[in-house]
Amino acid sequence: MNVCTQVGGRLKNPHTIHNNNGIVDWNRVRQEYEGLSKSVIIREVENSLLRLKTDYIDLYYTHVYDNSIAIEETMDALNTLIVEGKIRY
């Protein structure tokens, strides 16, 4: 069985993104966005492994582009997880 999952696009608190009229406030969305920092990626892989009850993920990819985090940090996180055997690709 192959396991594929992704990271990115998650809000810290999705209940705070609406204004008083119930309309999505995109400035609030940007403030609540978790992004693709190394700590977020590693945390989410660990959560996925527990949720999926598996030792590794065959394919793990970033669902969004995050220009607030250096691409080197994102790639370092993915490489660390490959070296640890938690993701394959």
N, C-alpha and C positions, 0 to 999 in steps of 0.2 A: 504494500500500500504506500502510495506517495502522499506526503503532506505538504501543502502549500498555504502560506498565509502572508499577511502584509502588515505594515505599521504606517501610521501617519494619519493626519486629519482628525485626531481625537480632541475633543474639547475637555478642559479640566472640569468645568461646571456648565453643562448645556442649559441649565435653568436660568442663567443670568444673561443670556444673549438677546433677550427681547426688551424693547422699550416699554413705556407705560401703556402704549396702545396695542401691545402684543405683536408688534412687527419686529423682525430680526434687525438688530443694530450691528452692522458689519464691523464697526470699530470695536465693539465688545467681542465679536467673534475673534478678531485678530489678537485681542488681549488674552482670551481664554484658550487659544490654540497651544497645544503642548509642544509641537515641533518634533524635530529629529535629532535631539541631542543624544550623546552616547548613553547617558543614564536612562533616558526614556526608552531607547531601543533595547537595551539590555533588560530592563524591567519588563517590557512587553514580550520579549522572547521567553523569559522565565514564566510569565503568566500564560502564554500560549502553550508551552510545554506541559504545564500542570493541567490546563483546561483540556488539551487534546490527549493527555495521558500517553505521551511519547517521550523518547529520549532525544530526538532530533527532528528538525524540520528540513525537508528536502529543498524547498525553494522559499526564500524569505525576501521580500522586496519592499521598497518604500513606495507608498501609495501616492505621496505628494512630494513636491519640491519645497524645501524650506530654506529661503534665502537669509534667514536670521541665524542659521547655524552654518559654520564652515563645512563645505563638502568633505574636507579631510576628516573632520570629527565623525561625520556620519559613516564614511567608509572605514574608518578605524574601528568603529563599533561593530560593523558587519564583519570585518576581517577578524576581530577578536573572537566573535561567536563562531566563525568557521574554524579557527585554530582550536577552540575549546570543543569542537565537535557538536555544537548545539544546532548549527545550520550547515547545510551542505553547499548551497549556492545562493 
